[in-house]
Amino acid sequence: MDTRAKIIERAAAERIAGAGARLTVVTGYFDPLTAAHAARLAEIAATAEGLLVVVRTPERPLLPARARAELVAALSAVSHVVVEEGDPAWIAQLPSALLDGEEIADARRTRDLVVRVHQRQAAG
């Protein structure tokens, strides 16, 4: 299966949620996607009927949004991925959606990764 097919437009996400799907919506940067992200998404998916991940863009991204969306879509725990564009207010309006914002945790994961890389380079 080409997991890029999991990447959908906002309108498709709204249709899926409107059709009665009880989605858990996770927003985050996933920049870059780490093992900690994968573990967290698997943890959330374990109690969800479906997992819709909204890839947001941090202030200074390391990777383009499409690349991050493709990496997230490759995870088996993820049902659908949307790249956020424009006003994010639509996310909270999804019917029957449980919302889990991961942006703060994402920023910490990225910061921790950068620190580890710098430490390894300094030890080098």
FENCOR-V465325 format. One line per field, one symbol per residue. psi: psi as a letter, one per 20 degrees, with the letter a starting at -180 (. if undefined). Layout:
psi->???
This chain:
psi->poiiiiorrghhghgghhjjpnqpppqrglnrprhhgggghhgghhjqhqoopoorprgnqhqqggghghgghiphipgqpppppbpjhhgiipqkpppopjgghghgggggggggghghghi.
